[in-house]
Amino acid sequence: MCRWLAYSGTPVLLDDVLYRPQHSLIDQSLHARMGVETTNGDGFGVGWYAWHLRTPAVIRDTGPAWSNRNLREIADHVRSPLFFAHVRASTGTAVQQTNCHPFRHERWMWMHNGAITGFSAMRRDLMLAVDPELFPSLEGTTDSEVMFHVALTFGLDSDPPGAVARMVGLVERLGHEHGVPEPLQMTVAVTDGERVWFFRYSSGGDSRSLYFSSRVEDVRALHPDLAFLKHISDETRLVVSEPLGDLPGVWNAVPESSYGVVQPGRDLLRHFEPEPV
């Protein structure tokens, strides 16, 4: 599978989150502790927003993140209030740049850990569900990118939780029609540049790990000497495949079959279930 992180809050250098933590995403690309695979070296991607642009920048490459000199270079120079980062372990599709996350469409970014079981059998049906106007922007061969475009087709722009629920409902219906009892395994993050939605769900009720950081003011009270906390606002939040460190009180497991919203003001955590299509 894969490992990913989403950051939203005070603008920071990518280095502060990608490289500096004890168990950073770069470390997880070699030594994941909670993933199906220990090593996630089949490519990586980073996407971020700049204050003066509506659409995000995205860089992706097919080599491992731990040895990429270009990633190391930009991490010390790019500062952003919202970024996605993903390290990939392929579930069978080709190791190529267009299969690396995050995926982008206009102002939206999407990344996924998991798989559609039996994807090759239902791929045609899923792709036919994609809006014809969106179809030309499909570049790769992954189930993750198709999921993104089906969610866009089902109204991601106006109702992200509903669009993802309808996408999952379609995947499960098609999976059952093809004799797959538990078609979907997913943790997903999606953003429009202002809010971040994250989802933890699987057809079998045994989803991959996903965590969100505690409120900054609570972490400050527990660990007042943490230098990183001195320069970030109370709005700052991280969502990660696995914790970036071992300090108590910092990380919270996302419940099974849940989704959350990181946004200005009060963040949300809600129950998630598929919507039949």
N, C-alpha and C positions, 0 to 999 in steps of 0.2 A: 504494500500500500504506500502511503506517503505521510509526510509531516508538514504542518503549516502553522502560520501565525498571522493574526490580524492585530494591528495597532491603531488606536484612535485616541487623540488627545493633544497635549502640548507638542508643537513641532520638535522633533529630535532627529539627530543623525541616525541613519540606518544602522550604523555601527553599534549604537547604544543598545539595540535590541537584537540585531542579527548575530553579533560576534561577542559582545561583552558579558552576557549572562553566563553563570556557571554551567548551565546545560542549554546553551544557545541552540538555535535552529541549525547553525553550522555544525555544532557538535552532534546534534541529532541526525544529521545527514550521514554520519559515520557510526554513531553509537546510540541509536534510538532505544529507549528502555521499555516503551509501551506499544510499539508498533508490531505488526506482523513480521516485518523484516527489520533486522538491526541496522542494515545499511540502506540508505536512500540516495543512490548515486546515478539515477537514470535521467538526470536533468534537474533544473531548478528555474525559478522565476521570481522576480520582484516587481511589484507595481506600486506606484505612489502618485499622489496628487500634489500639484503646486497651487499656490494661492490664486494665481492669475489665470489658470486654465481650468476648463470644465471637464476635460477628458484626462484620464490618467496616462502616465508614461508606464510602459511595461518593457522589461528586458527578460529574455529567456535564453537558455542555452542547454545543450544536450549533455555536457560534461558534469561531473560532480561539483557541488557548491564548495566543498572544502578546499579545492585547489584552484579555484577560478580567480585569476589575478584581476580581471576587470571588475568582478563583484567586490573584491577587497578594496579596489581603488574608489569606486563610487560610494561605497559605504561610509567612507571618511568625509565625503563632500556633499552628499544629498541629504537635505533636511526636509521632513514632511510631517504634517499633522495626522496623516492617514496612509498606512501602507499595508500591503499584503506581501507575504513571502511564503514560498512553497518549495519543498524538496521532494523529488519524485522517485518512487519505486514502481516500475511499470507492472501492471497486472496482465500484460500480454500484448498490448499495442506497441507499435514501433517507438524506438527511442529517436525522436526527431523534434526539432524546435517547435513545430506547430502543435505538438502533443504536450508541451510543458505548460504548466499553470503559472500565474493566473491567466484566465481568458478575459478578453475585453470586448465590449460592444458599446460604442459611444461613451457615455459617462459611467457605464457599469463595469465592475470586475467580479469575477467568480472563481473560486477554487474549491477543490473537492478531495477528500480522502475516502476511499472505498471502491466499490465496483458494482456494476450491474451483472449479476450472474446470468449467463446465457445471452449476453449482449449481441454476439454475432448472429444469433437466431432472430432477435427482435430489432436489430439495428435498422433494417429497411422500414419497418412500421413506425419506429420512433422518428426517423428522419422525415418520413412523409407527414408527420404531425407538425413539423416546423413550418412556420409562416413562409410562403414563397419569397417574400421580400427580405427575410432574414437568411434564407438558405445560402446565398452566395458568400456570406461571411463565415460559414463553416470551413475551416482550413485543415483540421487534423482528422484523426481517426479514433479519438477516445470517446468512451461513454460519457465522460465528464463534460466535454464540450457540447455533446448532443443534449445532455440534461439542461445545460445552461440555455441553449437555444429553444428548447421546449418550454422552459420556464419563461423566457422572454415572450414566446408566442402566447402563453397563457396569462399574460398580464403582469409581468414582473415590474414594469414601470409604474403601475398604479397600486398594486397589492402584492408585495413580495411574499409574505407568508402564504397567501392564497394561491399564488402562482406556483410556488414550490410544492404546496400540498397537492395541487392538480397534476403537476409533473410526476410526483411520486405515485399518485393514483393511477396514472397512465402506465408507468413502468410496471407497477404491480399487476395491473390487469393484463397487460401483454405478456408478462412473465408467466402468469397462471395459464394463459391461453397456450403457451409453449411448454407447459408442463414443469415450470420452475416454481417450487413452492415458496421460496424465500428469495425474491429476485434482487433486492436492493440492500446495500450497505453504504451508509454515507454519513460523513460530517461535511458540512458545506459552509462556506462564508461567501457573502455577496454584499456589495456596497455600491451606492450611487455617488460616493464622494462626500456625503454628509452623514449618513447613518450606515451602520454595519449590522446585518442580520446574520445570525449563525444558527445552524440546525444540527441536531444529533438524532439520527433515526436509522433503524434497520428493520427489514421485514421480519426477521427472527427475534427482534427485541434484545439483541446483544451487540450494540453499536460500538464502533471504535472510540477510543478515549478522546475527550474534549474537556477543556478547562477554561474558566474565565478568572481574571484577577479580582481580588477584593477591592473595595472602595479605597481610594488613595488615603483618605483620612484615617481609615481603620489600620492600614498597613503602617502609616507614620506612627500611630500610637503604639503599635507592637514593636516596630523597628526604627526608632528615631534616628539612628546613626546611618541609615542607608543614604548614600550620597545622591543616588538617582532620583530619590523622592523630593529633594530640595528644590528642584527646578521644574516640576511638572504640576499641572493643575489637578483639582479634584475630579475633573471630567475625564481624566485619562483612564483607559481600560485596554487590557490585552485579552485576546482569545487565542488559545494555543492547543495544539494536539496533545502536548504533554508539558508539564510544568518546566519553567526555565531555571528553577532552583529548588532548594529543599527547605527554605525558611518556612516555619509554621505560620498558618493564618493568611498566606498570600494567595493560594490557589484553591479554587472550588470546582468540583466536577459538575459538568452540565448533566442534568438528569436525563435518563433514557426518554426518548420520544418527546424532546423539548426543542424550543427555539427561543432565541433571545434577540434583543435589539439594543445596540450601543448607540446612544443619541444624546444631543444636548439635553440637559436636565436629567430626569429620572430614566435609568435604563430598565428594560423589561425582560422577564423570563416567563415563558408561557408553555403550556402543553401543545404538542404538535401531533397531528394525525393526518393521514392522506385523505384527499378528497376524491371520491370516485369520478372518473371521466368516461 
